[in-house]
């Protein structure tokens, strides 16, 4: 996957905050690409769950099913939402959460106040026919108008003007985050997926680490990261530090971190295709067990049966038909540590997804991108 990026001058005139299948006899089947395998892994090895469910190992199926945590987004948000697409396309909001409580306390680097924020947020748009997808990264430091919302426990939260995007999660959890994204984009989020810090770390360790090469040294005590220039095999803690760092490289903004996250996905893709994941039932089970424990999903997607269907829908997407972009933003003139939406360009993104079309290059040209490009790459 490659990110569409351009230089980041300020834009005048914009205002406002705002398993694998079995072999075919007589013909060698072309192996899945690295990116396609990586997509399967990042969807909590849903394809692995399909394999386990198909082997008759019923007790494993139910154990994995019981691992899953769910949240009823539909009940919390009610009917005042954008309409569903009628052509089979889907929008999935994927969050990485940074809870400071429990196991995540030592990873978050903050006080154990039980709070959490969405450290990473992406809208995954799967097009009609499920043969291609666009992933839109949402910078956590974006200033937005957070709408009034009701969280999954029934508590109401008032609307706020000019709030940081990731505060929607700390205020009202998954339901308020989905409400904020739908208000900002005008797009209905058909599904919600969340993975926590400790789950991400364990997943990388289960995979045996990820190989990357750094062109600059990265030192960030805030994310427990200390990498010299050159090749590295990152363990779970180091990988987590890399996708979270914002002080060790670039301009210190979330935009630079997003670039590192995109580079890590490429490195993960290169690593996964060499692992032989499906040749070891034990490794496959351990990975699926870890993944399902780490995930929270909307109630419509929160079962192994639903995940099987979800995986079937994703595995038809080839790497050449996947695009990653960042929501068009510019640095806030009043605070360089915050960004604001470039509304005219962002609308090009939302209109494209609403109409199930590719995001035009004009949507990201001339927007802020951070300064961490090419710092990390696959070996």
C-alpha positions, 0 to 999 in steps of 0.5 A: 500500500502506498500513501498519496502525499505531497508537500505541505504548504499552508492553504489560504482561504480555508477556515474553521476547526473542524487460508489461503484456499486449498491448492488446485490440482494440476495448477500452481496457485499464485500465492497471496501478495504481502499486502493482502496477507497483511490485511488479513492479519490486521483484521485479527486473522479473520481468515485464520478463524475461517480455517479453524472453524472449517476444521471441525474444531468446535471448541476452538471456535467457541473459545475464540467467539467468547474472546470477542468484546462488542459494543452496540453502536446502532442502539446508542446512535439510533436512527439519526444517522447517514443512510446505508449504501444500497450497492454493497459498499461498506465503511468500517471505522478502525481505531487503536485505543490507548487506555491508561488502565489495566494492562495498557498502563505501562504502555500508555506512559500516563496515569492510571485514571481509567481514561482512553483516547483513540491513538489511531483512526482509519476509515476503511471504505470497501467498494462495491464488489469488494475488489478494492478499498480506500483507507483514510487516516484521521489525524487524532490532533484534528480540531473538529466540531463534536456533535451531541452524542449518547454513549453505549451506557446511555449517558448524554454528552453535549456538543463541543466546538473545536475539540480534538478528534480523539477526545470523542473517544475519551468522552463517550467511547466508541459510540461518540467517536462513530457519531463524530466521524459520521457528522464530519464525513456525512458517511455511515460507518457500517462497522466498528473495530478497535484494538488496544495497545497490549493486544497490538504488542502481543500480536507482533510478538506472536508473529515473531517481530517485524523487520524494518530499516531506519534511515535516521535514528529514532529516540523517544522515551515517551513511547519507549523507543530507541532505534539506531540507523539501520536494520532492526527486527522490532518486537511488540513493544518496539513496534508499538513505540514506532507506530505511536512515536511523534517526538522521535522523528519528523515535525512532532505532529500526528501527521508524521506518526501517520507516515510511520504507521503507513511505512510499518504496514508496508514492512509488516506486509513484507514480513507476513508473506514469509512466515508460513502462518497457515502451515502451523495450526498452533501458531495460527490458533495462538495468533487468532486467540491473541487477536480476538482478545485484543479486539472490540467490535460492533455487535453486528460484527462481534462473532466468529460467524460474522468475522468469517463473512467479513474475511470472505469480503476482504480477501477478494481485494488485491494490493493493486486496488488498495489506496491509503490517504490522509484526511486533508488537513493544514496546520492550525495557525493558532497552534502548530500542534493542532491541525484543521480540516481543509474542507474543500479538499476533504469534501472531495474525499467524502464525495468520492467514497459516498459515490463509491469512486476513487479519491481524486489526487486533487484531494490531497495535493498541497495539504499538510503531511508531516516530515517523517516520509522515508524514515522507515522502510521494509528491508 
